Amino acid sequence: MRVGIDLLADHPNSKCLDFSMKRQSCTTFAFVFLLLVSGCGGGDVGAPAAPQSARQSALDHGQGAKLERSAKLEPAAYANVVQDLYVGYFGRPADPAGLANFELALAAADAPLDIQSLALAYSTNPGVKSLVDSFGTSAESIALYGSGNTSQFVTAIFQNVLNRAPLQAGLSFWSNAIDSGSVSRGNAAVSIIAGALANQTAQGQLDAQLIGNKIAVAMQFTSDITTPPQIAGYAGPSAAATARSLLSTVSATTDVSALAQTIASTVVSIERFVIRGTAYNLNGPVSLTLVNNGVDPVVVNANGAFAFAKPMLSGANYSIAVAVQPVGQSCVVVNGAGQVGQSDVVGITVSCHQLYAYVIARGDNSIVTYRIGTDGGLVQVGNAALARGGHTVAFALDPQSHFLYAVDDSVHAIMQYAIGADGIPVTTPLSTVPSGDEPNSIVFDPSGSHVYVADVFDQAINQYSVQPDGSLAQLTPQQVSMNAHLAEFVAVDPSGKFVYAVGIDSLDAEAMAFGIGSDGTLQFLGQASTASSPYAVSRPIYVAVSPNSRFVYTANYGDSSVSQFAVAADGTLAPLNPLVVPVGFSPTSLALDPLGKYLYVVNQNSDSISQFDILADGSLKPMSAPTAVTAYFPQYIAVDPSGRFAYVTNRPGATVSQYAIGSDGSLTPLSPATVPTGTFSEQIVIGR
């Protein structure tokens, strides 16, 4: 029969366990059992300390004996008491920092060395009481036990300490004691250990040997944690569960010395390694934000080394990306994805480049180049006259901004220009390729491998592959049909799987979806009306895809609206409810911020910009901010990669309006509000 901690009702003094404690003769016994204390709050407190070596036990657990205290105790003398608390309450060994912190705290409180004496000190030593009271409020305690079922808590403590569930009498006793407020959860955890060690029956001696073995294993485990990867690894619920599982295998007959290799290999299994990298060419008083697998953000505000705060287990996959670009620059991660090995990850680089804004000046047949400053303002650095033709209607940059491709509908050609180190296009074309009879829009796929051009007259999309020297080669077939619709504009979704184009015929206006084949050729998937009724004349002239590739929006010049669609898994478009949202008069273009939170629509004939929040389902909600007013007859809008600035071209005014994007997405004019550009300015593109 088990006595002492399980069957307190069978104890010779069980009659004294009256929660009212009215009789003086019961006082000493009741306090021994009900005021035995727990340790302090659960570890991981304060800065990491140097790993502690295994220490000579301050208490012979097998005999439950108490040692005499010296006049002054060193913190290391409390190692076994701290491990008692961790094993009893959390079911795991102490981490090195937690062990060192609690040793210091107990020494500072002049606490006794053994559990039974520590229990009595709870009511007389404020330092001990403070430590005990903080134990149950730790984050680990809340995560493990919460504040719910007391019986489950008591059962968990018995499993931690004795590898078994309590008998019903013991379970009822401790649950009632905790629920009545006679003993705290922390006190109960340590009381169960102390009761087991004080029990001199055969079962009690086995229990004491079990506890002694667990503490010895816990001491060895903590002592084996010596390297930074091991110290970093023994943190969080996953590592705690691994250590808890190790202790659960220990029994009264375990040969602890024979378990040394298993303990060491368990420590190695929880090692975590730091993800490190180096930033280059980050100029000015700016910063960028990087994330690992979409979380654990790190802000980099200078060139040189950086590291993520959360180390990773060996074998885990990492993926580093730029979450927030620096103002005026574009940064690219190199060697940013892989699998963690048996050492810190190094070799990740982040290379930053100056950003430029390019504007078509159709009246001058030129490309005006601006440097984007660290304050978001545009500074003109060049005005490159384009060769031949004289009627450039659209242009695009390859993803690396090595080349600029200008589409001229007067010569029906696409001309390739090199971009110099200063960001200014070189005026002599490197190559020329036919564009179709009336090209109107050009776009690259995200990989930079293929180019698509919307052709109004041919009612088709021309398709090209990009050669190693940047020149374009026509694919076979050269064109894909727009089903008798005039092809106004074309866009590629960020995933690189689909192309969307808008077009009109004499009866309707459509948004068309195409799949991109492995060779870059397009396959027609389906079309969706951009009008709210068969009789509406929507005339879509611009299309954009959300950064997450889930939504498509069209600017409808004919009925001053924006149509909104959800993208199905196969790339086809499904209208949202409502299909159309009213905007200002005669919208000509639209843009989304890099996170897909806001949408901006340029309204040509009302000299305004409509501003929308994008809801979770992709639908548009007008911002509470007033409609932004731009200069005369605005045409195109672009948002910088940091998502903090927007730029709008004003055709006859020969200016570019520049705005700051607020934390709520609203636009506020910069100072100055506009900068000069070439005559008859239209499309604006940002590159690096």
Buried (B, 14 or more C-beta within 10 A) or exposed (E): EBBBBBBBBEBEEBEBBEEEBEEEEBEEBBBBBBBBBBBBBBBBBEEBBEBBEBBEBBBBBBEBEBBEBEEEBEBBBBBBBBBBBBBBBBBBBBBBBBBBBBBBBBBEBEBBBBBBBBBBBBEEBEBBBBBBBBBBEBEBBEEBBEEEEBBEBBBBBBBBBBBEBBBEBBBBBBBBBBEEEBBBBBBBBBBBBBBBBBBEEEBBBBBBBBBBBBBBBBBBBBBBBBEBBBBBBBBBEEBBEBBBEBBBEBEBEBEBEEBEEEBEEBBBEBBBBBBBBBBEEBEEEBBBBBBBBEEBEBEBEEBEEBBBEBBBBBEBEBEBEBBBBBBBBBBBBEEBEBEBEEEBBBEBBBBBBBBBBBBBBBBBBBBBBBBBBEBBBBEBBBBBEBBBBBEBBBBBBBBEBEBBBBBBBEBBBBBBBBBEEEBBBEEEBEBBBBBBEBBBBBBBBEEBBBBBBBBBBBBBBBBBBBEEEBBBEEBEEBBBBBEEBBBBBBBBBBBBBBBBBBBBEEEBBBBBBBBBEEEBBBEBBBBBBBBBEEEBEBBBBBBBBBBEBBBBBBBBBBBBBBBBBBBEEEBBBEBBEEBBBEBBEBBBBBBBBBBBBBBBBBBBBBBBBBBBBBEEEBBBEEBEEEBBBBBEBBBBBBBBBBBBBBBBBBBEBBBBBBBBBEEEBBBEBBEEBBBEBBBBBBBBBBBB
